[in-house]
Amino acid sequence: MKIGIDCRTILNPEKGAGAGVSHYVYQLVRHLLQIDKENTYFLFFDRSVQTKKLKKFKQKNVFVRFFPFYQYRQLLPERYINHLVNATLAKENLDVLHIPSSFPYYQYKGLTVTTVHDLVFYKFPELVETEELQELKVNFPHILKKSKKIIAVSKSTAKDLRELFLLSPQKIEVIYHGIDKRFFTKTSLKDISKIKQKYKIKKKYLFFIGTLEARKNILRIIESYERFREKIGAEPGKKDISFDYQLVLSGAPGEKFEKIKKKIFQSKYKKDIILTGYVPAEDLDSLFGGADLFIFPTLYEGFGLPILEALAKGVPVITSNVSSLPEITNRAAILVDPYNVAEITRGIYNVLFDRSLKKKLINQGKKVVEKFSWEKCARQTLAVYKKVQKNN
């Protein structure tokens, strides 16, 4: 079987479909190639692929193809791009093409499998950049219709697909993401010290990672942190440095980032709110390992991989009681109303000062993460490819 995979996001984690999708595609391809030496893979990129990151993809059954999707999209009308894409893909005579991100869309005529990560542009259109919204809404129904199979990254996303587009349950396969093995190992104090020095973290800290945008609820995270600091500052015995926490916000700037910067600038605790910017994968392990709490009360998530990475690392988690997050955490996190700052603040306080609660969350988290692996994700995805080819 000849399997094509659109790998453009791998080399563009800060742009395009986002860092989460980039990580998903990279880990999926990496583990498909580990478990499958029988089928042939064609990996499509839109820019130079001479990078150390792709060394693990070099093997006999893998062919890397370069096609300047991005450049053509800037220069040519859509109908010409569709023609060029079809001509390029047709040369490979693929049995199935996996499109692991539903944007941008090209009218490929062959058999396709599409991964849907979330439906934020339908459920919360106000949280999506205006210039992208119309194109997404126009193209997405065509994507769903054309795809032989849809991979949903959670039961919550599958439910959204069925309810919004009346899709048959038989067309949807739920396949969870995995967790990198490195998150299951304990981080040394030396590595934690190094990472804190690198990002100028001087105290204990609450940690968030994700695109710094409206959907991630950053403004309420900051407000909850401020209220938490006010609360412990007002309590006898909690004024000394041992109860002093910083807030570390990691991730590339997203939509309405200026509001976030303004909020921080106006904060009484601005010196203790750290913006790291985009964090390379090799730094994540230590940043999670040094955190006292992972805070992720987002407004909507199709999956929520950073939560599992925190749980695997033994870090207690506060997240939202909406979308896929209760499903993914399975009672191993404090679930809060993401619109309720008082509730988020109370969650922070309870986790940091209730030792038995903290221990309970850590132990439950270790059990939850056992069922998530990239190898399992790859095997289930390969089974979908085979099913599509067989039923054609």
N, C-alpha and C positions, 0 to 999 in steps of 0.2 A: 504494500500500500504506500502511495506517495502522499505525504502529509505536509501541507504548507501551513506556516504560522506567521502571522503579522507580528513582527518583533520590534516595531518602531519605537515603542515607549521605553524599551530597555535602555537605550542610550539617551533618553530624554526624561529622566525622573522628575526634574523640576518643572517641566512643561507638559503640554499635551494632556494626556489622560491623568496625569498625576503620579506621585511617587508610589502610592499604594498599588496601582495597576502595573507600574514598571516592575515592582518587586514580585508581584504575582506572575507576570510573564516570564521573568528571569528564572524564578524558582521552578515554575512548571516545565519550561523547556529543559532546564538542567536535569530535572529528575526524570522526565520522559526519556532523555538520552541515556540515562543510567539504567533504566529498566527495559528499554526496547532497542535491541540491536538488529531486529528483523526488518522493520519498516524503514523507509527513506524519508528524511526530513528536509524540507526547503524552508530556510529562515529568511524572511524578507525584512530588510532595513532601509532607511531613507537617508543614511549618511555613512561616512566612513566607519568600517567595523574593525579597524586595526586597534584593538583595545585589549588590555589584559583581562578585562571582565569576561570576554568571550572565548578565552582559551579553553575553557571547560567544554565548549561546544564543538571542538575540533575532533571529529572522528569519521570513520569511513562512510557511514550512512547519513552524513550531514552535508548539505550544500548551502552555502551562504549566498544570498542574492541581494544586490544593491539596486534600489529603484528610488529616484528622487521624488517621492510623493509630495513632500513638504514644499520643495522648490517649485514643482509643477503647479501646485495648488495656488501659489502666489502669482503665477504668470499666465495660467491658461484657464479658459472657461471650463466649467464642471463637465460638460459633455465630452470634451477632448480628454480630460483626465480619466474618465470612465473608460474610454476607448483604449487609452494607453495601459491602464491597469489590467483590463481584460486581455489585451494582447500579450502583456508581460507574463501574466499568470497562466494563460493558455499554453504558452511554450513549454511549461513544465508538466502539462498533462496530469494535474493533481487529482487524487481521488477525493480529497476533502481539504478545505481551507478553514483553519481556525482563526477567527477574528476575536481576540481577547479583550477588545475594547470597542464599544459600539459607535465611537466617534473618532475621526470623521468616517463617513460612509461612502463606499464606492460600489457601483452596481456590477459586482462580479457575477458571472453567469453560472459558475460551477457550484458544487455542493459546499455548503458552509455550516460551521458550528460557531455560534456567537456566545461569548460570556457577557452576562449583564451583571454589573456590580451594584448598581442601585438605580432608583428611579426618582432621584431628587429633583430633576428638571420637570417632572409631572406633579410630584407631591408638594414640593416647595420651590416653585418657579422663581419666587422673589430672591432666592439664595443663589441663583445661577446668573452668570454674566449675560447681560442682555443680548450681546452680539452672537452668542452661541445658542441661546434659547430657541429661537425660531428654527434654526437649522436642525437642532436636535429633535424638535417636535415634528418637523416635516419628515425627516428621514427615519426616525425610530420605528414607526409602524411598518415601513418597507423592510427594515432589517429583520424584524420579528417574522414577517410573512415569508421572506426569502430563506431564512435559516431553517435547515432541516431539524436541528436541535438547538435549544437554548440552555446554556449552563447558568444556573442561578447560584450565587455564592452563599445563599442562606435560604431557609424556609420562608423567612420574612420577605425577601426579594421575590421568591417564587409566588408568594401570596399576592404581592403587589402586581406582578405580571398577570396573574389570572384575573384579578379584580378589575384592573384598568384596561386590559386588552382582550379579556375573555378567551385567553389561550387554553388549549387543552392541557390537562396535567401531564399527558403522555409526551407532549413536546418539550417539557421542562425536566432537566436533571439538576438536582441540588448537589453541588460538590463544594465542600468547605475548603478554605485555604489551609495551609500547613503552618508550622512554626519552625524556624531555623533551629538546628540542634544546639547552636552556641548559646541560646537563651536558657537552656536547661543546666548550664554549668554556673558555678558560683564565681562571681567576679572578685579578683584579688583586691585588697585594700590599696596596693600599689597602683593598679590600673584605675581605680576610682579616684585616687589622688591626682593622677595625671590628667584625667578627663576634667576634673573640677578646675585644675589649673588652666587647662586649655580654654575653657569657656568662662573663666573668672567667677566660678561658683565658690563662695567662701563659707557657706553655712550648710546645714541640712536643707533639703529642698523637696518641694512638690514638683512633679514633672508632667509635662504635656508634650506630645509630639503629633504633628499633623499639619496640613496646610493652614496657615493663619488666615482664616476667612470666616464669613458670617455663619456658615453652617456648623462650624466647630465650636460656636458659642464662647468665643474667647473673651468678649466683654464681660460676660457673667462669671467666667472663671476668675478674671481679675477682681471683679467686685466681691466675689465670695472670698477670695484670698484676703482682700482688704478687711472685710468684716471679721474673718478669722483672726487676723493680726490684732484688730481692735479688741476682740473678745479675750485673747490670752494676755494682752497688755493690761487689761482691766482687772484680771484675777490675781489675788495674792499668791505669791510663790511661782508665778509664771512670767515674771518680767525679766529674768536673767537670760543669758545667751543660750542656755541649753534648750529653751523653748522658742528660739528664734529661727524661723524658716524663710527661705527664699522661694520664689516661684520661677521655674525655668520653662520657658515656652520655646519649643524647637519646631522648626519647619519653615518652608519657603513662604514668602508673603503671598496672600491671595486677594480675592475681591474685598474691597473696603478695608484694606490694611491700614490706611491712614487713620481711620477711626480707632483702631487698636493702638497705634502709636500715640495718638492724642490722649487716649484713656490712661496709658502708662505715664505719659509726661505730666498729667494732672494729678497722679496718685501720690499720696503721702508716702507711699512705700516704693517709689519708682526706683530707688537705688537697689532694691531687693528683687526687682522683676527683671529677669534676664532674657533677652532675645538672642538665641544662638544663630538664627538663620537656618538654612538647609543643612542637615546633619548627614554626613556620609555614613553608609551602612556599618563601617568598621568602628564607629564611635557609639553606636546605639547600645551595644551590650553593656558598656561601662556606665552610660548615662542612666539606663534602667537600673543597673546594679547598685548605683549610689543613691537612688531615690528612696525617700521614706513613704511616698504615696504617688500613685499614678492617677491623674485627674483627667477624665475624658467625658464630660457631660454634654455630648454633641446633640444637635437637634435631630439628626437623621443619619443612619449608617446602613449600608447594604451588608456589611460584615463587621468590621472593627478589629483588624489584625493587631494593632498596637496593644489592645487590651490583653490578648492572649500572650503576647511577648512579655508584658509586665507580669502576668500570672505565672508564666513559666520561670521567670526570674525571681519569683518569691516576693513580689511587690504588691501590697494591697491596692485595690482599684475602687475608684468611685466613677460610675458611669450612669447613663440615662436609662430610664424605664420605658424607652420607646424603640420602635423598629426592630432591628435584629439583635440589639444589645442584651436583653434578657435571655434570648435564645442561646447566644454565644457564651455568656458568662455562667448560666445555669446555677444561680444562687451563690456564686463565688465572688461576688462584688456587691458593694453598696449601690443600690439603684435609686436614683433621685429624679424628680421632675426637673428637666433641664431649664425650665422657665422660672423656677423657684430658687432665687438666690439664697434665701434663708435655709432651705432644705439642703442645698449644696454645702453651705457653710457648716451646718450641723453635721453633715456627713464627714467633712474634713476633720472637724474637732473630735468626733467619736472614734474615727479610725486611728488618729494620732495619739489619743490619750486613753483609749480603752485597750489594754494589752491583750485581754482575752479575745476581744473581737478581732483585733489585728491578727492574732495567731490563727483563729478560726478561718478567716478569709484566706490567709496564706495556704493553709492545709487544704481547704476546699479547692483553691486555685490549682494546686498541683495535681489533683484528681481530674479536674476538668480538662486540662491541656493534654492529657494522655491520649485523647481520641483524635487529635489534630496532627497530621503529618503531611509533608509535601510528597512523599512517596505514595501515600494513599490517594492524594489529590491527583497525581500523575496517572496512577493505575485506573482510577475511575474515569479520567478524561480520555485515556486511550480506549477504554471500553466504549465510550460514546462515539469516537471516531469509527471504530469497527462496526458499531450498530448502524451508523449512517451509511457506511459503504454497503453493508449487507442488505439493508432495506431499500437501497436505491433501485 
